[in-house]
Amino acid sequence: MPQGDEKVAAVRAMFDAIAPRYDFLNRVIALGLDQPWRRRTVAALDLAPPSFVLDLACGTGDLALDARRAGHTVIGIDFAFNMLSRARRRNLALCQADAVRLPLDDASLDGVVSGFALRNFADLETVFREIGRVVRPGGRIALLEVDEPSSRILRKGHRIWLREVVPRIGAAISDAAAYRYLPRSVAYLPSPDEMTSMLERAGFFSVERAHPTFGIVQVLSATRMGAVPLAERRSSHQP
């Protein structure tokens, strides 16, 4: 498994290669559950519209669209040009940039969402610190990522699906190497306790971890330090 700069280059090249069939394969591999997972992620932001929200590592823009449908003003950032080319068809505000150097002012965002990207960052702690820099005090984040079920039986079935079935589907429809990498990339994820510690060091508190669909995915949510009460947050966005 690549590390550091080698990982950055490999992940960028991989996503550029799989961009044309990415959305279709997402639906197939997730059995259509990716859509309710993204809606739940946007709901976990707990921000009243209109809020200014970043979709980090936005890919083709599915999660950004869900945030926009919820009434938020959204910008999508990704480092893979071909992914952004697909997202442009959806009339989204987009920027090509690296997650460790976001072209945004300090405390300029109300919230950040991200979908299935954490394990693909080469330096997750630096990414969390950068998110903490651009989210205002009291702002919110909601990060969707894969997980493993706690049930031994479900975990075994989930591993068979990811490690044996998904690579075969990917090879038949898109890129064999990419869909061998994606299931293995779960190994990059820190433990839940370590991710919580990383977020706290980045300036977040009240870190929560939800487990939709028997725990095969997780939604991490947290609040930026310096928060105002929820009622005040909501009223501050009213016209």
N, C-alpha and C positions, 0 to 999 in steps of 0.2 A: 504494500500500500504506500503510495507516494506521500511525502511530507514536505512542508515548507513551500518554497518557490516551485518545486517540481509538482506539488499538488495543485497549486494555483493554476499553472499552465495546463496541467492535465484536465482539470475540472472545466476550465474555460473551453478548451478544445472539444471536450465531450459534449457540453451543452450546445455549443455551436453546431455540432454534428447532428444531434438528435432533435433540434428545434422543429423541423417540419412535421414530425409525427408525435411530438411530445404530448400535446393535449389529448390526442386520441389514446395513446398508450396509458396516460394517467387514468383515464376513465376505465380502461380494461383492467389494469393492474389493481386499482382500488375498488373494482366492481361497482363503480358509480358513487362510492361513499366519499370521494374527495370533495364533492360539492357541499354536502352538509357539514363536513369538517371545516371547510373554509368559512362557511356562514357562522359556525360556532366560534371560530377564531375572531371574526369581526365583532361578534357579540361580546366576547371576553374583554375587548378593549374597554367596554363600559364608558364610552365617550358619547356625549350628546352631539348630534349633528347641528350645524356643520363644523367638524373639526378637521385640522390639517394633519393628514396621515401619510406616512411613508410606507410603501410596500418594498421591503428590502429583499434583494435577490428576487425580483418580481417575475423573472422568466417571461412567459407569454402574456401575463397580466390577469390571470384568472382571479387571484385574491384581490388585486387592485380593483377589479370590476365589482366584486362583492362589497368592498368597502365603499365604493362610489354609490352603489345601489342603496347602501345604508344611509346615504346623505352626506358622506364626508368628501372633502376635497383631497384628492390623492395624487401623489407623485410616485412613480415606480423607478427604482434604481437597480441595475444589473450590470455585470461586467461582460456578459456574453452578447456580442453584437447581433447574432442571428436570432437569439431569443427576443431581444428588443425589437427587431424587425417584425416579428410576428405580433408583438404587443402593439405596435404602431397602428395596426389595422383596427384597433379597438378605441382609437381616439383618446388615448391616455397621455398624460404629461409624463415624459420619460427622460432619463439621463443615464448615460453609460459611465459607471464609476465603480471603484473598488470599495467594498464594505469597510475596510480599515481606514479609508480616507474619504469620508462623505463630503461632497461639495455643498454643505449646508451650514448655516450659522448656529452658534450655540443656542440651545433652548428655543429653537425655531419651530419645533413640531409639537403637536398635541399628542401624537401617538405613532407607534411603529407596529406593523404586522410583518410576518414573514412565514412562508410556507415551505417546509421540507428543505431548508437551506442550512441549518446549523451544522450538520455533519459534513457539509462541503466547504466550510470555511477553514483555511489553513491555520488561523490564529483566532480562535473563538473568543478568548478573553479580550483581545484588542477590539474585536467587533463589538462586544458588549460595552466596552468603555466608550467606543465611538457612538453607539446608540444612546448611552447615558449622557453624552455631551450634547446631542442635538435635540433630546426630548426635554421639554420645559418641566420645572417643578410641578408635581401633581399630574403630569402626563402619564400615559399608560402604554404598555407594550403587550402584545399577544403573539406568541410564537408557536406555530404548528410544526410538529416533527414526528417522526416515526417512534415507535416504542415496541416493547414486547409484552404480551399478556402475562399476568401473574399466574394464571392457571397453567399447570404443567401440560395438560392435554392441548389446550389452545395454543400454547407456546410452540409445541412440537409441530402442530399443523401450520402455524404461521411461518415457522422456519422453512418448512418444506415448500410452501408457496413462494417465499422470497428467494430461496437459494436454488430451487430446482425449476419451478414453473415460470417465474418471472424472467430469468435469463433466456429460456426457450421462446417465450412470447416476444421478448425484445429482439432476439436474433432473427425471428421470422418476419418482424414488421419494421424494425429500425436498425439499431447498431448492436451487434452481439457483445462487443467489449464494454460498451456503456452499461448495458443491463446485466453484465456480470459484476461490474463495479458497484452499481447502486445498492444492491442488497448487502454487499460486503462493507459498504461505507458506514453502516450502523456502528461498526467498531470504533469509529472516530468519536462517537458521542461520549462525553464525560458522564459520570454517574449523576443521578438526580441531585444528590447532596452537593456535588461539586458545581453543577450548573447553578444551583441556588446561591452558593457562595460567590461564584463569578458575578452573578447579577447584583448581589449585595455590594460587592467591591466596586461595581460600576455605578453605584448610586441608587439602586432600587430597593424597595422593601415590599412587604406583603406579597412575597412570591408564592403563587399558587400553581398547582399542577393538576389539570383535569385529564381524565382518561376515557375519551369517547370510544365506543365500539369495542368493548371488552379489553381495552388497553392496547390495541394495536397502534394507536397514535397517542400523542400527548399534546396538550396545549398549555404552555407556560405563560402566565400573565403576572404582571407586577406593576407597581406604581413608582414613579420617580420621586426621590426624596424632595422635601419641601412642599408636600401636597397640601392642597386646600380641601375642606370637606366636600364630599360628593355632591351635596345639594348646591354648593357654591360653584363647583365645576360645571354642573349642568346649567345653572342660571347664567353663567358667564358667556354661554354660547347662544343664548336666546336672542332673537332679533329685537 
